[in-house]
Amino acid sequence: MGMSTGGGGGWDDELGVDTVLSEINVTPFVDVMLVLLVIFMVTAPLMTQGVEVNLPRVSASNLEQTDSQPVIVTVNAQGQCFVLETEFPCAELGERLPAIYENRTDKSLFVRGDVETTYGQLMEVLAAGRKAGIISVGLVTEPPEAED
């Protein structure tokens, strides 16, 4: 009792000739594709850096409002910080934000930055928020100007 395991090359005893393998071996192809997939997965995040963007004017839907008044930190063009309309030095944000969030259940912060505000100043505000245990940060923008 014999069993055939499929096509394959080799010597055919009945015909006395060498047969040709007619099936494609896909194992090396799959190996190459998996290696390329890993390479693209590693390099894809690196390709998104260095893109110039203009963030202040965007079209976006409004976020859902909670019952309590949200905490809004405003940084003007001169680098002055305002929390809930009260002005104080931006260097004190790290000390004041934990006190503000001490009894709040909503751990979200909204940041309003002037177009002329430097990226570094906004990053200082975000770092102070992170130290205060803020979970979610929203950047406040204005809708684009309507064209006539």
FIPAKE-510617 format. One record per atom (N, C-alpha, C, CB): x negated, y, z; residue number from 1; atom name. Coordinates in steps of 0.001 Angstrom, whole numbers, plus 500000, padded with zeros to 6 digits. Each point is the difference from the previous one (the first is absolute). Glycine has a CB too. Layout:
<nodes>
{{X,Y,Z},NUM,CA},
...
</nodes>
This chain:
<nodes>
{{499149,498859,500000},1,N},
{{500851,501141,500000},1,CA},
{{499083,501229,500000},1,C},
{{501896,498755,501220},1,CB},
{{498232,502115,497788},2,N},
{{499138,501175,499889},2,CA},
{{500819,501268,500122},2,C},
{{498416,498721,498551},2,CB},
{{500909,502354,501726},3,N},
{{500691,501272,500155},3,CA},
{{499159,501083,499339},3,C},
{{501100,499245,502165},3,CB},
{{499547,501618,497077},4,N},
{{499300,501097,499349},4,CA},
{{500150,501247,500863},4,C},
{{500396,498996,497695},4,CB},
{{498532,501765,502460},5,N},
{{500046,501200,500836},5,CA},
{{500091,501264,499174},5,C},
{{498692,498801,501716},5,CB},
{{501611,501098,497009},6,N},
{{500147,501201,499189},6,CA},
{{498890,500092,498989},6,C},
{{501130,501151,501882},6,CB},
{{498938,499937,497356},7,N},
{{499034,500204,498933},7,CA},
{{498608,500194,500540},7,C},
{{501780,500985,498618},7,CB},
{{497317,498983,500565},8,N},
{{498612,500175,500373},8,CA},
{{499162,499507,498847},8,C},
{{500493,499744,502471},8,CB},
{{498351,500698,497506},9,N},
{{499112,499591,498915},9,CA},
{{499355,498672,500322},9,C},
{{499572,502388,499422},9,CB},
{{499832,497042,499622},10,N},
{{499299,498742,500229},10,CA},
{{500038,499120,498766},10,C},
{{500566,500143,502417},10,CB},
{{498970,498672,497731},11,N},
{{499908,499041,498903},11,CA},
{{501289,499241,499887},11,C},
{{497540,499794,500312},11,CB},
{{503022,500162,498504},12,N},
{{501226,499247,499739},12,CA},
{{499588,498651,499427},12,C},
{{501378,502123,499590},12,CB},
{{498844,496771,501195},13,N},
{{499563,498666,499584},13,CA},
{{500750,499488,498781},13,C},
{{499419,499540,502355},13,CB},
{{501869,500796,497531},14,N},
{{500780,499489,498875},14,CA},
{{499540,500590,498675},14,C},
{{501933,499705,501534},14,CB},
{{497805,501620,498458},15,N},
{{499618,500655,498758},15,CA},
{{498481,500030,499799},15,C},
{{502068,501382,500177},15,CB},
{{497202,498490,500913},16,N},
{{498558,500037,499916},16,CA},
{{499457,501404,499756},16,C},
{{500082,497679,499160},16,CB},
{{500659,503334,501273},17,N},
{{499545,501388,499833},17,CA},
{{500067,500724,501341},17,C},
{{500794,500022,497594},17,CB},
{{498487,501068,502452},18,N},
{{500004,500850,501198},18,CA},
{{501150,500992,499892},18,C},
{{497484,499758,500279},18,CB},
{{503406,500298,500739},19,N},
{{501135,500910,499954},19,CA},
{{499620,501347,500606},19,C},
{{501588,498052,500132},19,CB},
{{499154,502988,499526},20,N},
{{499735,501356,500469},20,CA},
{{500982,500342,501114},20,C},
{{499123,500683,497721},20,CB},
{{500363,500012,503289},21,N},
{{500842,500466,501100},21,CA},
{{500873,501145,499488},21,C},
{{498260,499311,501738},21,CB},
{{503053,500534,498339},22,N},
{{500905,501008,499457},22,CA},
{{500688,500824,501078},22,C},
{{500349,498517,498061},22,CB},
{{499292,501327,503200},23,N},
{{500613,500763,501081},23,CA},
{{499033,501081,500457},23,C},
{{501360,497996,500725},23,CB},
{{499194,503132,499694},24,N},
{{499185,501117,500488},24,CA},
{{499804,499826,501500},24,C},
{{500865,501559,498177},24,CB},
{{497915,498593,502255},25,N},
{{499693,499939,501422},25,CA},
{{500181,501406,500573},25,C},
{{498361,498051,499680},25,CB},
{{502690,502162,501125},26,N},
{{500319,501327,500511},26,CA},
{{499338,500304,501344},26,C},
{{502149,499839,498787},26,CB},
{{497177,499232,501811},27,N},
{{499373,500233,501296},27,CA},
{{498973,501125,499960},27,C},
{{500370,497608,500527},27,CB},
{{498698,502428,498506},28,N},
{{499073,501139,499968},28,CA},
{{500715,501336,499748},28,C},
{{498229,498440,499174},28,CB},
{{502832,501540,500028},29,N},
{{500761,501215,499738},29,CA},
{{500639,500524,501279},29,C},
{{500434,499218,497660},29,CB},
{{500154,499911,503140},30,N},
{{500621,500389,501263},30,CA},
{{498946,500530,500963},30,C},
{{501806,498279,499663},30,CB},
{{497037,501091,500390},31,N},
{{498927,500470,500871},31,CA},
{{499571,501421,499636},31,C},
{{499231,497633,500285},31,CB},
{{500607,502633,498436},32,N},
{{499599,501339,499560},32,CA},
{{501080,501016,500326},32,C},
{{498623,498995,498168},32,CB},
{{502634,500668,501637},33,N},
{{501092,500926,500291},33,CA},
{{500086,500307,501494},33,C},
{{501243,499116,498013},33,CB},
{{498524,499887,502838},34,N},
{{500038,500256,501442},34,CA},
{{498858,500912,500427},34,C},
{{501078,497771,500353},34,CB},
{{497742,502055,499061},35,N},
{{498876,500879,500319},35,CA},
{{500303,501426,499551},35,C},
{{498400,498064,499785},35,CB},
{{502164,502106,499022},36,N},
{{500360,501332,499525},36,CA},
{{501082,500633,500866},36,C},
{{499386,499299,497689},36,CB},
{{501565,499911,502768},37,N},
{{501046,500508,500872},37,CA},
{{499412,500549,501292},37,C},
{{501604,498356,499014},37,CB},
{{497470,500908,501582},38,N},
{{499365,500454,501238},38,CA},
{{499215,501285,499750},38,C},
{{499857,497620,500821},38,CB},
{{499434,502454,498064},39,N},
{{499222,501205,499689},39,CA},
{{500921,501206,499854},39,C},
{{498255,498593,498855},39,CB},
{{502866,501268,500443},40,N},
{{500925,501114,499833},40,CA},
{{500671,500386,501314},40,C},
{{500383,499265,497654},40,CB},
{{499906,499762,503201},41,N},
{{500611,500307,501289},41,CA},
{{499057,500797,500878},41,C},
{{501359,497927,499831},41,CB},
{{497354,501792,500084},42,N},
{{499024,500707,500824},42,CA},
{{499735,501398,499445},42,C},
{{498954,497806,500636},42,CB},
{{500980,502337,498050},43,N},
{{499631,501291,499411},43,CA},
{{501172,500944,499781},43,C},
{{498144,498831,498919},43,CB},
{{503090,500698,501080},44,N},
{{501155,500865,499738},44,CA},
{{500136,501139,501011},44,C},
{{501131,498037,498992},44,CB},
{{498729,501739,502316},45,N},
{{500115,501127,500927},45,CA},
{{498898,501040,499814},45,C},
{{501080,498456,501606},45,CB},
{{497781,501159,497907},46,N},
{{498912,500941,499814},46,CA},
{{500234,500923,498816},46,C},
{{498471,498336,501005},46,CB},
{{502349,501246,498038},47,N},
{{500229,500805,498810},47,CA},
{{501008,501118,500230},47,C},
{{499462,498004,498646},47,CB},
{{501269,502009,502468},48,N},
{{501025,501015,500234},48,CA},
{{499431,501259,500639},48,C},
{{501665,498177,500237},48,CB},
{{497091,501831,500186},49,N},
{{499414,501168,500637},49,CA},
{{499506,500978,498951},49,C},
{{499350,498616,501980},49,CB},
{{500595,502647,498389},50,N},
{{499455,501003,499124},50,CA},
{{500996,500592,499023},50,C},
{{497888,498839,500238},50,CB},
{{503400,500917,499956},51,N},
{{501017,500547,499118},51,CA},
{{500422,501358,500543},51,C},
{{500798,497680,499333},51,CB},
{{499152,503351,499816},52,N},
{{500407,501327,500436},52,CA},
{{501521,500094,499981},52,C},
{{497849,500999,499124},52,CB},
{{502719,499481,501991},53,N},
{{501455,500135,500105},53,CA},
{{500337,501364,500585},53,C},
{{500269,497500,500288},53,CB},
{{500924,502969,499438},54,N},
{{500514,501233,500566},54,CA},
{{501227,499635,500821},54,C},
{{499112,501420,498066},54,CB},
{{500751,498482,503228},55,N},
{{501052,499452,500859},55,CA},
{{501094,500948,500465},55,C},
{{498289,498491,500703},55,CB},
{{501497,502813,499412},56,N},
{{501013,500811,500679},56,CA},
{{501391,500003,499390},56,C},
{{498143,501366,500670},56,CB},
{{502034,498518,498005},57,N},
{{501342,500062,499408},57,CA},
{{500351,498659,499378},57,C},
{{499738,502467,499561},57,CB},
{{501257,496847,501032},58,N},
{{500423,498697,499489},58,CA},
{{501513,499875,500064},58,C},
{{497823,498988,500730},58,CB},
{{502693,500105,498495},59,N},
{{501416,499648,500082},59,CA},
{{500111,498737,500834},59,C},
{{500523,501063,497743},59,CB},
{{500199,499023,503330},60,N},
{{500150,498838,500874},60,CA},
{{501345,500085,500703},60,C},
{{497494,499832,500330},60,CB},
{{502998,499032,500064},61,N},
{{501266,499980,500732},61,CA},
{{499743,500348,501463},61,C},
{{500950,498265,498417},61,CB},
{{500064,502252,502238},62,N},
{{499877,500369,501401},62,CA},
{{499997,498759,500875},62,C},
{{501135,502182,499537},62,CB},
{{498132,497910,501573},63,N},
{{499974,498910,500971},63,CA},
{{501222,500086,500895},63,C},
{{497485,499953,499947},63,CB},
{{502886,498910,500619},64,N},
{{501125,499973,500921},64,CA},
{{499632,500774,501269},64,C},
{{500771,497763,499070},64,CB},
{{500175,503026,501419},65,N},
{{499767,500791,501198},65,CA},
{{500386,499194,501235},65,C},
{{500405,502128,498710},65,CB},
{{498814,498023,502335},66,N},
{{500337,499356,501268},66,CA},
{{500759,501000,500864},66,C},
{{497958,498484,499870},66,CB},
{{502551,501064,501252},67,N},
{{500774,500865,500883},67,CA},
{{499147,501095,500624},67,C},
{{501506,498084,500464},67,CB},
{{497269,501613,499895},68,N},
{{499151,500988,500647},68,CA},
{{499267,500853,498965},68,C},
{{499729,498459,501963},68,CB},
{{499816,502689,498473},69,N},
{{499273,500902,499114},69,CA},
{{498633,499389,499685},69,C},
{{501212,502026,500959},69,CB},
{{498413,497882,497752},70,N},
{{498705,499401,499665},70,CA},
{{498851,500924,500398},70,C},
{{501075,498760,498098},70,CB},
{{497777,500644,502154},71,N},
{{498806,500777,500320},71,CA},
{{499357,500402,498678},71,C},
{{499638,498783,502230},71,CB},
{{500226,502525,497560},72,N},
{{499415,500518,498773},72,CA},
{{498769,500811,500357},72,C},
{{502251,500048,498849},72,CB},
{{496613,499560,500580},73,N},
{{498760,500756,500171},73,CA},
{{499780,500758,498699},73,C},
{{498986,498300,501651},73,CB},
{{500869,503024,498466},74,N},
{{499783,500849,498841},74,CA},
{{498592,500557,500062},74,C},
{{502452,500582,499874},74,CB},
{{496826,499300,499012},75,N},
{{498651,500565,499893},75,CA},
{{500054,501032,498885},75,C},
{{498848,497850,500829},75,CB},
{{500908,503436,499517},76,N},
{{500081,501033,498975},76,CA},
{{498654,500163,499294},76,C},
{{501794,501173,501324},76,CB},
{{498155,499769,497738},77,N},
{{498804,500183,499179},77,CA},
{{498807,500467,500820},77,C},
{{501470,500527,498073},77,CB},
{{498777,500118,503058},78,N},
{{498903,500466,500854},78,CA},
{{499493,498912,500946},78,C},
{{500958,502294,499862},78,CB},
{{499655,496532,500117},79,N},
{{499567,498894,500847},79,CA},
{{500614,500014,501383},79,C},
{{497910,500004,498744},79,CB},
{{503153,500786,501462},80,N},
{{500672,500034,501293},80,CA},
{{501036,498890,500059},80,C},
{{499622,502486,500188},80,CB},
{{500526,496892,500968},81,N},
{{500949,498900,500173},81,CA},
{{501203,500453,500811},81,C},
{{498120,498349,499870},81,CB},
{{503036,501182,499713},82,N},
{{501252,500281,500687},82,CA},
{{500716,498679,500232},82,C},
{{500174,502313,498953},82,CB},
{{500250,497444,502288},83,N},
{{500808,498823,500311},83,CA},
{{501324,500513,500534},83,C},
{{497961,498531,500503},83,CB},
{{503114,501133,498775},84,N},
{{501337,500452,500379},84,CA},
{{500014,501509,500219},84,C},
{{500462,497763,501049},84,CB},
{{498957,502988,498007},85,N},
{{499963,501464,499975},85,CA},
{{499093,500620,501067},85,C},
{{502295,499912,499101},85,CB},
{{496953,499299,501634},86,N},
{{499077,500520,501000},86,CA},
{{498586,499904,499455},86,C},
{{501544,499326,501889},86,CB},
{{497734,501804,498116},87,N},
{{498650,500019,499441},87,CA},
{{498972,499654,501078},87,C},
{{500715,501726,498304},87,CB},
{{498304,497469,501302},88,N},
{{498844,499725,500851},88,CA},
{{498865,499491,499134},88,C},
{{501483,499483,501978},88,CB},
{{497290,500519,498520},89,N},
{{498866,499553,499180},89,CA},
{{500135,498539,499573},89,C},
{{498560,501649,501193},89,CB},
{{501033,498062,497574},90,N},
{{500097,498635,499484},90,CA},
{{499147,499025,500802},90,C},
{{500437,500937,497737},90,CB},
{{498520,499554,502910},91,N},
{{499139,499132,500801},91,CA},
{{500745,499429,501205},91,C},
{{498021,501340,499262},91,CB},
{{503064,499309,501157},92,N},
{{500767,499538,501163},92,CA},
{{501094,498991,499632},92,C},
{{499534,502196,501071},92,CB},
{{500613,497494,497655},93,N},
{{501038,499040,499601},93,CA},
{{499821,498647,500659},93,C},
{{500181,501182,497839},93,CB},
{{498584,498370,502282},94,N},
{{499729,498701,500609},94,CA},
{{500454,499914,501443},94,C},
{{498086,499785,498479},94,CB},
{{501976,501357,502199},95,N},
{{500441,500032,501398},95,CA},
{{501506,500224,500124},95,C},
{{497751,500868,500632},95,CB},
{{502822,499916,498444},96,N},
{{501407,500370,500116},96,CA},
{{500958,498960,499420},96,C},
{{499269,502353,499899},96,CB},
{{500349,496997,499016},97,N},
{{500918,499038,499381},97,CA},
{{500352,498824,500910},97,C},
{{499045,500651,497815},97,CB},
{{499998,498759,502928},98,N},
{{500421,498906,500904},98,CA},
{{501036,500444,501028},98,C},
{{497755,498989,499699},98,CB},
{{502149,502263,500772},99,N},
{{500988,500495,500962},99,CA},
{{501370,500170,499349},99,C},
{{498168,501162,501253},99,CB},
{{501847,499255,497480},100,N},
{{501267,500172,499297},100,CA},
{{500686,498651,499782},100,C},
{{499088,502057,498870},100,CB},
{{500129,496919,500787},101,N},
{{500559,498682,499680},101,CA},
{{500161,499096,501220},101,C},
{{498964,500218,497767},101,CB},
{{500730,500275,503386},102,N},
{{500052,499173,501211},102,CA},
{{501381,499411,500244},102,C},
{{498199,501405,500959},102,CB},
{{502856,499382,498881},103,N},
{{501362,499541,500282},103,CA},
{{500836,499813,498745},103,C},
{{499853,501160,502170},103,CB},
{{499534,498839,496669},104,N},
{{500738,499855,498739},104,CA},
{{499959,498551,499540},104,C},
{{499457,502378,499366},104,CB},
{{501659,497154,500106},105,N},
{{500026,498655,499423},105,CA},
{{499606,500033,498526},105,C},
{{501789,499339,501634},105,CB},
{{498471,501786,497698},106,N},
{{499661,500163,498587},106,CA},
{{498533,500423,499892},106,C},
{{502405,500626,499420},106,CB},
{{496757,498473,500112},107,N},
{{498555,500272,499897},107,CA},
{{499634,500428,498582},107,C},
{{499544,498322,501823},107,CB},
{{501191,502674,497639},108,N},
{{499681,500497,498667},108,CA},
{{499622,501470,500081},108,C},
{{501566,498326,498955},108,CB},
{{497601,502091,500095},109,N},
{{499491,501367,499962},109,CA},
{{500133,500514,498572},109,C},
{{498379,499560,501922},109,CB},
{{502061,501676,497937},110,N},
{{500076,500646,498698},110,CA},
{{498945,501095,499949},110,C},
{{502480,499482,499784},110,CB},
{{496732,500531,499139},111,N},
{{498924,500966,499848},111,CA},
{{500341,500912,498827},111,C},
{{498283,498378,500956},111,CB},
{{501722,502926,499322},112,N},
{{500206,501007,498958},112,CA},
{{498668,500721,499819},112,C},
{{502501,500292,500555},112,CB},
{{496921,499563,498284},113,N},
{{498732,500649,499716},113,CA},
{{500130,500969,498850},113,C},
{{498804,498005,500845},113,CB},
{{500639,503186,499325},114,N},
{{499997,500992,498941},114,CA},
{{499178,499479,498825},114,C},
{{500264,501871,501684},114,CB},
{{500027,498611,497111},115,N},
{{499255,499576,498816},115,CA},
{{498524,500328,500156},115,C},
{{502039,500340,498581},115,CB},
{{497654,500756,502112},116,N},
{{498618,500438,500176},116,CA},
{{499312,499320,501186},116,C},
{{500647,502182,498995},116,CB},
{{500065,497010,501765},117,N},
{{499403,499293,501131},117,CA},
{{499021,498963,499481},117,C},
{{502067,500371,501401},117,CB},
{{496776,499534,499244},118,N},
{{498996,499043,499539},118,CA},
{{500382,498586,500416},118,C},
{{498229,501775,500137},118,CB},
{{501264,497304,499091},119,N},
{{500247,498579,500260},119,CA},
{{499468,499616,501382},119,C},
{{499873,499505,497523},119,CB},
{{498990,501041,502850},120,N},
{{499397,499683,501300},120,CA},
{{500875,500414,501162},120,C},
{{497781,500254,498963},120,CB},
{{502873,500904,500923},121,N},
{{500879,500450,501077},121,CA},
{{501196,499067,500153},121,C},
{{499282,502366,499585},121,CB},
{{501280,497196,499288},122,N},
{{501128,499068,500084},122,CA},
{{499560,498653,500569},122,C},
{{501075,501150,498047},122,CB},
{{497716,498406,501629},123,N},
{{499507,498734,500545},123,CA},
{{499787,500086,501508},123,C},
{{498909,499514,497805},123,CB},
{{500695,501666,502693},124,N},
{{499880,500181,501452},124,CA},
{{501355,499870,500680},124,C},
{{498026,501498,499643},124,CB},
{{503017,499030,499719},125,N},
{{501356,499892,500552},125,CA},
{{500444,498536,500009},125,C},
{{500558,502331,499171},125,CB},
{{499175,496963,499734},126,N},
{{500382,498588,499942},126,CA},
{{499225,499157,501005},126,C},
{{500555,500299,497592},126,CB},
{{498170,500019,502619},127,N},
{{499202,499261,500992},127,CA},
{{500523,500250,501408},127,C},
{{497992,500152,498503},127,CB},
{{502408,501070,501782},128,N},
{{500573,500296,501321},128,CA},
{{501308,499251,500190},128,C},
{{498920,502265,499981},128,CB},
{{501869,497625,498959},129,N},
{{501248,499240,500088},129,CA},
{{499756,498527,500239},129,C},
{{501054,501653,498503},129,CB},
{{497928,497818,500859},130,N},
{{499676,498584,500200},130,CA},
{{499576,499731,501444},130,C},
{{499311,499834,497590},130,CB},
{{499917,501095,502983},131,N},
{{499590,499851,501401},131,CA},
{{501195,500075,500935},131,C},
{{497784,501000,499441},131,CB},
{{503263,499722,500154},132,N},
{{501195,500134,500831},132,CA},
{{500929,498799,499872},132,C},
{{499818,502466,499761},132,CB},
{{499843,496575,499367},133,N},
{{500813,498795,499853},133,CA},
{{501133,500137,499004},133,C},
{{499427,499480,502311},133,CB},
{{500437,501437,496754},134,N},
{{501055,500210,499006},134,CA},
{{499991,498849,499014},134,C},
{{499825,502505,500247},134,CB},
{{501359,496963,499472},135,N},
{{500128,498846,499115},135,CA},
{{500186,500435,498557},135,C},
{{500980,498685,501878},135,CB},
{{499820,502359,497888},136,N},
{{500305,500401,498635},136,CA},
{{499773,501488,499832},136,C},
{{501667,498145,499800},136,CB},
{{497728,502221,499053},137,N},
{{499714,501394,499683},137,CA},
{{500660,500332,498673},137,C},
{{497803,499938,501273},137,CB},
{{502874,501193,498687},138,N},
{{500610,500480,498760},138,CA},
{{499390,501330,499615},138,C},
{{502139,498802,500532},138,CB},
{{497534,501354,498197},139,N},
{{499473,501262,499506},139,CA},
{{501151,500770,499368},139,C},
{{497683,499006,499611},139,CB},
{{502564,502200,500875},140,N},
{{501119,500807,499540},140,CA},
{{499567,500764,498756},140,C},
{{500922,500207,502356},140,CB},
{{499887,499716,496595},141,N},
{{499717,500703,498751},141,CA},
{{501234,500771,499566},141,C},
{{498323,498242,499326},141,CB},
{{501524,502556,499648},142,N},
{{501124,500705,499414},142,CA},
{{500291,499409,498635},142,C},
{{499428,502106,501264},142,CB},
{{501823,497934,498302},143,N},
{{500308,499495,498656},143,CA},
{{499371,500919,498958},143,C},
{{502170,498976,500822},143,CB},
{{497578,500497,497992},144,N},
{{499421,500842,498953},144,CA},
{{500972,501119,499604},144,C},
{{498662,498028,499160},144,CB},
{{500768,503071,500367},145,N},
{{500829,501123,499596},145,CA},
{{500813,499628,498766},145,C},
{{498324,501615,500960},145,CB},
{{502931,498770,499032},146,N},
{{500880,499667,498892},146,CA},
{{499654,500876,498805},146,C},
{{501831,499298,501594},146,CB},
{{498105,500073,497225},147,N},
{{499725,500750,498786},147,CA},
{{501303,500500,499408},147,C},
{{497933,498639,499573},147,CB},
{{502056,502582,499907},148,N},
{{501207,500577,499404},148,CA},
{{500187,499532,498585},148,C},
{{499760,501980,501448},148,CB},
</nodes>
